[in-house]
Amino acid sequence: MTDNYHDFHIPVMGTGHSADTAIRVAPLGITSVMSFVDDILLDKLRGYYAEQYRLPYTEIPRREEDGRAKRIKAYLETVKSIVEIKFEKIKQLPFFAKNDKEQYFELLPDECPLKQDYKRLLMLNPGADRDTLADSLVERMRAGAIDVNIMVKLDRANYGVDGTRLPDLFSDAKAALRGFAESSLESSMVFSAGMNQTLFTYLASFRDFYRDAQGKLRKKIILKVSDFRSALIQGKFLAKKGLEIHEFRIESGLNCGGHAFPTKGTMMPTVLQEFKEKREELADTFKPLIKSYYEKQNWPTPEAEDFGESLFSVQGGIGTNGEMRRLMDEYGVDHTGWCTPFLFVPEATCVDATTMELLRLSNAKDFYLSNASPLGVPFNNLRNTGSEKWTKKRKDEHRPGSPCPKGFLVSNTEFSERPICVASSTYQKKKLEQIDNSDIDDSEKRKLSERVMEKTCICDHLGNGVLISLGIVDEKTAPQSICPGPNAAWFKKFYTLKEMVDHIYGRSPSIVPSERPHMFVKEIELYVDYFEKLASETEPDERGVKLLQGVKENIEVGMELCMALARKNPFQDENLASISICVAESAERMEKRFAEFTK
C-alpha cells in the first residue's frame, strides 16, 4: 500500500522549518510534509532555490488573481524539479564509494528487501551477476514523497483589490488545495485540525484524488485524527464522494509540537487500542460507499488489492527505537512520524543559528504550552525566542501587537466588520482600551490585559527562521518563533541525518539518556496537568463535576492500559519501568485535585 521504504516520515513543523525539508531529504528516500499556511514565504523560497539551481523564476505578485494557488503550485513544481535533479544525480553515482548513493542505501531499515539486496551486492565479486543486481537496485530506488499539509480551520475569506469579498473558492484552504491539486506532484495531502465540509467537498472537483483506469491514485488523502470516532466520521463523509483515505495519522493531543488539541482525557494508548480493534470496521464502512460513487460516475470500479484499506501512522513524543517498535508491534501501526527530533538535524530542517543554540541549551522547563496563538488553541512554545523578546519589547514600549503583515489568522469581528487578528496592533489597542474603560477592579484589568498581549504573530514569526538561515532576511528585522514538543528536552546536541536515522532504527547507541521516561509517561503527565488546569477554570456545579469526572475516568482508562504495558518485556531503549512510578504519582495528584474541586 505504500511506496515508502522507510518506517518513519518527517511531519510538518510550523510554517517554515519543514518548508524545504523535501529538497533536503526526498532525494535520499525520506518522506516529509510541508505547511501551506504561508504562500508568501513559499514564494520567497522559490526565488531562492530557483537561483541556486538555475531554474526559471518570476515573482507572483501578492495581488495576483488567484495568486495563493499559483504561488503554492509554482513552489511545488520547483521543489519537485530540484528533487528530481538531485535524485537522478544520486542514481548515476557509482556503487562501492563514499557518496550519496551509499548514504541512500545505508539509511534504509535493515529489514527492507532493497537494503538486504544492497548488502548482498557489496559481497559479490565483479562480474555479470553483480552488474545485474546493481542495475536492479537503481531501478528500484524511489525518492521520498513531497507531502503537504492544510490546517483545515485556517480558511480565511479573501478580498479583491477593490475591497469586495471574493467567492468562497478563493478562501485560503481551498486556494491551497487547488494549488496542490493542479500541480504535477504525485504525493499526499495531509488534512489536520478537524473537519471542513466545504473543503472536503471541493476535493471531488479534482480527478487526481480518484483512481485512474489502472487503479492508481496520483494524489492521496491523509487525515490527521485524535480518535477513532473522528476517523470514522471524516472517512465516511469522504467515502460518500468516492474519496479514499490513504492513511489515518494519529497524533497525541498534547505530547506534540505546534498547536495542541487536547481530548477529553482520552490518551494515546486508549486511542491506539481502539484503532487496533476496529481497523477492519473502517474499510468495511468505506468500501461500499466508494464503489457506489464510482458506479454512479460510470468509472471503472477499483480492483486494486488495497482499495479502501487505510494505513495507520502515529506521531507525537516518540523518542527511541523501542517506542517505535512498541507502536508497530503492539498496535499494528504501519509507520511513525518523528517531528521535534529533526529540529536537531540541520541536514533535514532549516532553523536559524540563534534558535538552534537556544534549542540546544534549553531544559524541560523552557518548553511550555502557551496561549500565544491567535487561534485560541494551546500552542507549544520555547522560552526566550526572538519572537517572545520582540513581543515583550512592543508591550514594554506601550505599542503591543503586530502590524499583521500577512493576516493568515484573522478571525475576530468584535471591532470591525471585516475580520482582524487578535495578535494585531489594531485589535489589541481597541481591546485594551475597552478593558481599561470597563467597570472591574484593577487586578482583573491587569489579568485580562496580559491575556490580550500574550497573543503573538506566529503566522509571520514561524517562517522567519528558514529565511534567516538561508540569508534571505536579516535576523534584526525578522523575529523568529519555533514550536517544538516537550520531547525536545532530551536532545542536547545537533546530529547528522545518519545519526538520527540510525537512532530511529536502533542501529547505534541511543542518543537520548536512559533515564528519559517513556513517551506514554509524558502523555500521562501532560493530561494530568490539563486536568488540573481544567479544574481551575471550571465551575464546581453539577455540570462541572460531571465534566471533570468524565475527563478523570478517561485518563484512568489510559493509565490502566499503560500499566498493562509496563508489565511486558521492554524493547531496546524502551523505559517501561518509568510508567508504574508515573501512574502512581499522577493518580494521586489527580485524586487530590478532584477531591478539592468537589468540596
C-alpha positions in Angstrom: 0.0 0.0 0.0 3.0 2.3 0.4 5.8 3.3 -1.8 7.9 4.4 1.1 10.7 2.1 2.1 11.2 3.8 5.5 9.3 3.2 8.7 9.1 6.9 9.5 8.3 10.2 8.0 9.1 13.8 9.0 5.9 15.6 9.8 5.1 19.3 9.2 7.0 21.7 11.5 5.5 25.2 11.7 5.1 27.2 8.6 8.8 27.3 7.7 11.0 24.7 9.4 10.0 21.9 7.1 9.2 24.1 4.1 12.3 22.9 2.3 12.8 19.6 4.0 11.8 17.7 0.9 14.6 19.3 -1.1 17.0 18.1 1.6 15.8 14.5 2.3 13.5 13.3 -0.5 16.4 12.5 -2.8 17.6 10.2 -0.1 14.3 8.4 0.1 12.8 10.1 3.1 9.2 11.5 3.1 8.4 14.8 4.7 5.5 17.2 5.0 5.4 21.0 4.4 2.9 23.6 5.5 0.7 25.6 3.2 -0.2 28.3 5.6 2.2 30.9 4.3 2.3 31.1 0.5 4.2 34.4 0.7 7.1 32.6 2.4 6.9 29.7 -0.1 7.3 32.2 -3.0 10.4 33.7 -1.3 11.9 30.2 -1.0 11.0 29.5 -4.6 13.1 32.6 -5.7 16.0 31.5 -3.5 16.1 27.9 -4.8 15.4 28.8 -8.4 18.5 30.9 -8.3 20.5 28.1 -6.6 19.5 25.6 -9.2 19.3 28.0 -12.2 15.6 27.4 -12.7 13.2 30.0 -14.2 11.6 32.3 -11.7 9.1 35.1 -11.9 7.7 36.6 -8.7 3.9 36.2 -8.4 2.6 39.5 -7.0 0.6 39.4 -3.8 -2.5 40.8 -5.5 -2.2 38.5 -8.5 -5.6 36.9 -9.3 -5.7 33.5 -7.6 -2.2 34.3 -6.5 -2.2 32.0 -3.5 -3.0 28.9 -5.6 -0.4 30.0 -8.2 2.3 30.6 -5.6 1.8 27.2 -4.0 1.7 25.3 -7.3 4.8 27.1 -8.5 6.7 26.3 -5.4 5.7 22.6 -5.5 6.8 22.4 -9.1 10.2 23.9 -8.2 10.6 21.5 -5.3 9.7 18.6 -7.5 12.2 19.7 -10.2 15.0 20.0 -7.6 14.3 16.7 -6.0 14.3 15.0 -9.4 17.6 16.7 -10.3 19.2 15.6 -7.1 17.7 12.1 -7.2 18.8 11.4 -10.7 22.4 12.5 -9.8 22.4 10.1 -6.9 21.2 7.3 -9.1 24.0 8.0 -11.5 26.7 7.8 -8.8 28.8 4.6 -8.6 28.4 1.9 -6.0 31.3 1.0 -3.8 32.1 4.6 -3.0 31.6 7.1 -0.2 28.8 9.2 -1.7 25.1 10.0 -1.5 24.2 6.7 -3.2 25.9 4.8 -0.4 24.0 7.1 2.1 20.7 6.4 0.4 21.0 2.6 0.9 22.7 2.8 4.3 19.8 4.9 5.6 17.2 2.2 4.7 15.9 0.0 7.5 17.9 -3.2 7.8 14.9 -5.5 7.2 14.0 -3.7 3.9 14.4 -6.1 0.9 16.2 -3.3 -1.0 18.7 -2.8 1.8 19.3 -6.6 2.0 19.9 -6.8 -1.7 22.3 -3.8 -1.4 24.2 -5.6 1.3 24.4 -8.7 -1.0 25.8 -6.6 -3.8 28.6 -5.5 -1.5 29.6 -9.1 -1.0 29.7 -10.1 -4.8 32.8 -10.2 -6.9 32.9 -8.1 -10.1 31.0 -9.7 -12.9 27.7 -10.0 -14.7 25.7 -11.1 -11.6 26.9 -8.0 -9.7 26.2 -5.7 -12.6 22.7 -7.1 -13.0 21.9 -6.7 -9.3 23.3 -3.1 -9.3 21.0 -2.2 -12.2 18.1 -3.8 -10.4 18.9 -1.7 -7.2 19.0 1.5 -9.2 15.7 0.7 -10.9 14.0 0.1 -7.5 15.3 3.3 -5.9 12.5 5.8 -5.0 12.6 9.3 -3.8 10.8 10.3 -0.7 7.3 11.8 -1.1 6.8 15.6 -1.1 3.7 15.6 1.1 1.8 18.8 2.1 -0.4 19.9 4.9 -3.5 22.1 5.2 -4.8 23.1 8.7 -8.4 23.0 7.7 -9.6 25.6 10.2 -7.4 28.2 8.5 -9.8 29.0 5.7 -9.7 32.8 5.7 -12.0 34.6 3.2 -10.1 36.8 0.8 -10.9 40.2 -0.7 -10.2 41.8 -4.1 -8.2 45.0 -4.7 -11.5 46.9 -4.6 -12.2 45.5 -1.1 -15.1 43.2 -2.1 -15.1 39.7 -0.8 -14.1 37.1 -3.3 -16.1 33.9 -3.9 -15.6 31.1 -1.4 -13.3 29.2 -3.9 -10.7 31.8 -3.2 -10.6 31.2 0.5 -7.2 30.2 1.9 -7.7 26.5 2.4 -9.4 26.0 -1.0 -6.8 28.0 -2.9 -4.1 25.9 -1.2 -5.9 22.7 -2.2 -6.2 24.0 -5.7 -2.5 24.8 -5.9 -1.6 21.2 -4.9 -4.3 19.6 -7.0 -3.2 21.4 -10.2 0.4 20.6 -9.6 2.2 17.6 -11.2 3.1 16.1 -7.8 2.2 12.5 -7.0 2.0 12.7 -3.2 -0.3 13.1 -0.3 -2.4 16.0 1.1 -2.5 15.9 5.0 -5.6 17.5 6.4 -5.3 18.5 10.1 -7.2 20.2 12.9 -10.6 18.8 12.3 -13.2 18.7 9.5 -14.1 21.3 6.9 -17.0 20.1 5.0 -16.9 22.6 2.2 -13.1 22.0 1.7 -13.6 18.2 1.7 -16.5 18.6 -0.8 -14.1 20.7 -3.0 -11.8 17.6 -3.2 -14.3 16.0 -5.5 -13.5 18.6 -8.2 -10.1 17.1 -8.9 -9.8 13.8 -10.7 -6.3 13.1 -9.3 -7.8 12.2 -6.0 -9.6 9.3 -7.6 -8.2 6.1 -9.1 -7.4 6.1 -12.8 -8.2 3.2 -15.2 -5.1 1.4 -14.0 -6.3 1.7 -10.4 -3.6 4.3 -9.5 -4.1 7.3 -7.2 -2.0 10.2 -8.3 -2.8 12.2 -5.2 -3.7 10.7 -1.8 -5.6 11.9 1.3 -4.2 11.6 4.8 -6.3 12.6 7.7 -4.7 13.6 11.0 -7.0 12.5 13.8 -7.1 12.3 17.5 -9.6 9.4 18.0 -11.4 6.6 16.2 -14.8 8.4 16.1 -13.2 11.3 14.2 -11.6 8.9 11.7 -14.9 7.2 11.1 -17.0 10.4 10.6 -14.5 12.1 8.4 -13.7 9.0 6.4 -17.4 8.2 5.8 -18.0 11.8 4.6 -15.3 11.5 2.1 -16.2 7.9 1.1 -19.7 9.0 0.0 -17.9 11.2 -2.5 -15.8 8.3 -3.7 -12.7 9.5 -1.9 -10.3 7.1 -0.2 -8.3 7.7 2.9 -4.8 6.6 2.2 -3.7 7.0 5.8 -5.1 8.0 9.2 -2.3 9.8 11.0 -2.9 9.6 14.8 -1.3 12.4 16.8 -1.2 12.9 20.5 -3.4 15.7 21.6 -0.8 17.2 24.0 2.5 15.4 23.6 3.3 17.1 20.3 4.7 20.3 18.7 2.8 23.2 17.3 -0.8 23.6 18.2 -2.2 21.2 20.8 -5.7 19.8 20.6 -6.3 18.0 23.9 -9.1 15.4 24.0 -11.4 15.0 27.0 -8.8 12.9 28.7 -8.6 10.1 26.1 -4.9 9.4 25.9 -2.8 7.8 23.1 -2.9 4.2 24.4 -6.7 4.2 24.5 -6.9 5.6 21.0 -4.4 3.1 19.6 -6.1 0.2 21.3 -9.5 1.2 19.7 -7.9 1.6 16.2 -6.3 -1.8 16.6 -9.5 -3.5 17.5 -11.7 -1.7 14.9 -9.4 -1.3 12.0 -11.4 -3.5 9.7 -14.6 -1.6 10.5 -13.2 1.4 8.7 -12.6 -0.5 5.5 -15.9 -2.3 5.7 -17.7 1.0 6.1 -15.9 2.9 3.3 -15.5 0.4 0.5 -19.2 0.0 -0.4 -19.7 3.8 -0.4 -16.7 4.4 -2.6 -17.7 1.6 -5.1 -21.2 3.1 -5.3 -19.8 6.5 -6.2 -17.6 5.1 -8.9 -20.6 3.2 -10.4 -22.7 6.4 -10.4 -19.9 8.2 -12.3 -19.6 5.3 -14.7 -16.0 4.9 -13.8 -14.2 1.6 -13.7 -14.7 0.1 -10.2 -11.4 0.0 -8.3 -10.0 -3.5 -8.4 -6.7 -2.8 -6.6 -5.9 -5.2 -3.8 -5.6 -2.4 -1.3 -8.6 -0.5 -2.4 -10.3 1.1 0.6 -7.7 0.0 3.0 -6.1 2.7 5.1 -2.6 2.9 6.5 -2.1 4.0 10.2 0.7 6.1 11.5 1.4 7.7 14.8 3.3 10.8 15.8 3.8 12.8 18.9 6.5 12.3 21.5 8.3 9.3 20.0 12.0 9.3 21.1 13.5 5.9 20.9 13.6 2.9 18.6 11.9 0.8 21.4 8.9 3.2 21.5 8.6 3.0 17.7 8.8 -0.8 17.8 6.1 -0.8 20.6 3.8 1.2 18.4 4.3 -1.0 15.4 4.3 -4.4 17.1 1.7 -3.8 19.9 -0.8 -1.7 17.9 -0.1 -2.7 14.3 1.0 0.9 13.3 2.4 1.0 9.7 4.9 3.8 10.3 5.7 6.6 12.6 6.2 10.4 12.5 9.4 11.9 14.1 8.9 15.6 14.3 10.7 17.5 17.1 13.9 15.4 17.0 14.5 16.5 13.4 14.8 20.1 14.5 18.2 19.0 15.8 19.2 17.8 12.3 20.4 20.7 10.1 20.6 18.4 7.1 16.8 17.9 7.3 15.3 21.2 8.7 16.1 24.8 8.4 16.4 26.6 11.7 18.4 29.8 12.3 21.6 29.7 14.3 20.3 31.7 17.2 17.3 29.4 17.7 19.3 26.3 17.2 21.6 27.3 20.0 18.6 28.2 22.2 17.2 24.7 21.5 20.5 23.0 22.4 20.8 24.8 25.7 17.2 24.6 26.8 15.9 22.4 29.7 12.4 20.8 30.2 11.1 24.0 31.9 11.9 26.0 28.8 9.3 24.1 26.7 5.8 25.0 27.6 2.2 25.1 26.4 1.4 28.8 25.8 -1.6 30.9 24.9 0.4 32.7 22.2 -1.6 31.5 19.3 -4.3 33.9 17.9 -6.4 30.8 17.1 -7.2 30.5 20.8 -5.7 27.0 20.8 -2.9 26.0 23.2 0.5 26.4 21.4 3.8 24.7 22.2 6.4 27.3 22.7 10.1 27.8 23.6 11.1 30.5 26.1 13.4 33.4 25.1 12.9 33.1 21.3 13.3 36.2 19.1 9.5 36.3 18.8 9.0 36.3 22.6 11.5 39.1 23.1 10.0 41.1 20.2 6.5 40.7 21.7 7.7 41.8 25.1 9.6 44.8 23.8 6.5 46.0 21.9 4.4 45.6 25.1 7.1 47.5 27.2 7.1 50.3 24.7 3.3 50.6 25.0 2.6 49.6 21.4 1.6 46.0 21.8 0.6 43.7 19.0 1.9 43.1 15.5 1.4 45.2 12.3 -0.1 41.9 10.9 1.9 41.8 7.7 0.2 38.6 6.3 -3.1 38.2 8.1 -3.4 34.4 7.8 -5.0 34.1 11.2 -7.6 36.8 11.0 -10.9 35.8 12.6 -12.2 38.4 15.1 -15.0 40.8 14.2 -15.5 42.3 17.7 -14.4 45.8 16.5 -14.7 45.5 12.7 -17.0 44.1 10.1 -14.0 42.6 8.3 -12.1 40.0 10.5 -8.8 41.0 12.1 -6.2 39.1 14.0 -6.2 39.2 17.8 -2.4 39.4 17.7 -2.6 42.6 15.6 -1.9 46.1 16.9 -5.3 47.2 15.7 -7.2 44.6 17.8 -5.0 44.8 20.9 -5.2 48.6 21.1 -9.0 48.6 20.9 -9.3 45.6 23.3 -7.0 47.2 25.9 -9.0 50.4 25.7 -12.2 48.5 26.3 -10.7 46.7 29.3 -9.3 49.9 30.7 -12.8 51.6 30.4 -14.6 48.6 31.9 -16.2 48.6 35.4 -13.9 46.0 37.0 -11.1 46.2 39.6 -7.5 46.9 38.6 -6.2 43.4 39.3 -8.8 41.9 37.0 -7.9 44.6 34.4 -4.3 43.7 34.5 -5.1 40.0 34.2 -7.3 40.5 31.2 -4.8 42.9 29.6 -1.9 40.4 29.9 -4.1 37.8 28.3 -4.7 40.1 25.3 -1.0 41.0 24.9 0.1 37.3 25.1 -1.1 36.7 21.6 1.8 36.6 19.1 2.2 37.0 15.3 3.0 33.3 14.8 1.9 33.2 11.2 4.8 35.6 10.3 7.3 34.7 13.0 7.2 30.9 12.4 8.5 31.4 8.9 11.4 33.7 9.7 13.8 31.0 10.9 14.2 29.5 7.5 14.5 32.9 5.8 17.2 34.0 8.3 19.1 30.7 7.9 19.1 31.0 4.1 20.2 34.6 4.2 17.0 35.9 2.7 16.2 38.3 5.6 18.2 39.9 8.4 17.6 38.5 11.9 17.4 42.0 13.3 14.2 42.7 11.4 12.7 39.2 11.5 11.7 37.9 15.0 11.7 34.1 14.9 9.4 31.6 16.6 9.6 27.9 16.9 7.1 25.3 18.3 8.8 22.1 19.4 7.1 19.5 21.5 8.3 18.6 25.1 10.3 15.7 23.6 12.9 18.3 22.6 14.2 18.5 26.2 16.0 15.2 25.7 18.0 16.1 22.7 21.2 18.0 23.7 23.2 18.4 20.5 22.9 18.5 16.8 23.0 15.4 14.7 23.8 14.3 11.2 21.0 12.8 9.2 22.6 9.4 9.5 23.0 9.7 13.3 19.3 10.4 13.7 18.1 7.7 11.3 20.4 5.2 13.0 18.9 6.2 16.3 15.4 5.8 14.9 16.2 2.2 13.7 18.2 1.3 16.9 21.4 0.7 14.9 23.5 2.8 17.3 23.6 3.6 21.0 20.6 5.8 21.9 21.2 9.5 21.5 18.8 10.2 24.4 19.8 9.3 28.0 18.5 6.0 29.5 16.6 7.9 32.2 14.3 9.6 29.6 10.8 8.4 30.6 8.6 6.5 28.2 6.6 8.6 25.7 3.4 7.5 27.5 4.7 8.8 30.8 4.8 12.3 29.3 1.4 11.7 27.9 0.1 11.0 31.4 1.8 13.9 33.0 0.5 16.3 30.3 -3.1 15.1 30.7 -3.0 15.3 34.5 -1.6 18.9 34.1 -4.5 19.5 31.7 -6.9 18.1 34.3 -5.7 20.4 37.0 -5.9 23.4 34.7 -9.4 22.4 33.7 -10.4 22.1 37.3 -9.2 25.7 38.0 -11.2 27.0 35.1 -14.5 25.1 35.7 -17.4 26.0 37.9 -17.8 23.4 40.6 -21.5 22.9 39.9 -23.3 19.7 38.8 -22.3 20.2 35.1 -18.6 21.0 36.1 -18.4 17.9 38.3 -19.7 15.7 35.5 -17.2 17.2 33.0 -14.2 16.7 35.4 -15.4 13.2 36.3 -15.6 12.2 32.7 -12.1 13.5 31.9 -10.7 11.8 35.1 -12.2 8.4 34.1 -10.8 8.7 30.6 -7.3 9.4 32.0 -7.7 6.4 34.4 -8.5 4.1 31.4 -5.3 5.3 29.7 -3.3 4.7 32.9 -4.6 1.1 33.2 -3.5 0.4 29.6 -0.1 1.9 30.4 0.2 -0.3 33.4 -0.6 -3.4 31.3 2.3 -2.3 29.0 4.6 -1.8 32.0 4.3 -5.5 32.9 5.6 -6.6 29.5 9.2 -7.0 28.4 10.6 -3.8 27.1 12.1 -3.3 23.6 15.6 -1.9 23.2 15.8 1.6 24.9 12.2 1.5 25.9 11.9 2.7 29.5 8.8 0.8 30.6 9.9 0.9 34.2 9.1 4.6 34.3 5.4 4.0 33.7 4.4 2.5 37.0 6.1 5.2 39.1 4.4 7.9 37.0 1.0 6.3 37.2 1.1 6.1 41.0 2.2 9.7 41.4 -0.2 11.1 38.7 -3.2 9.1 40.0 -2.6 10.5 43.5 -2.2 14.0 42.1 -5.4 13.8 40.1 -7.4 12.3 43.0 -6.3 15.1 45.3 -7.3 17.8 42.8 -10.6 16.2 42.1 -11.4 16.0 45.9 -10.6 19.7 46.2 -12.8 20.5 43.2 -15.8 18.6 44.5 -15.8 20.1 48.1 
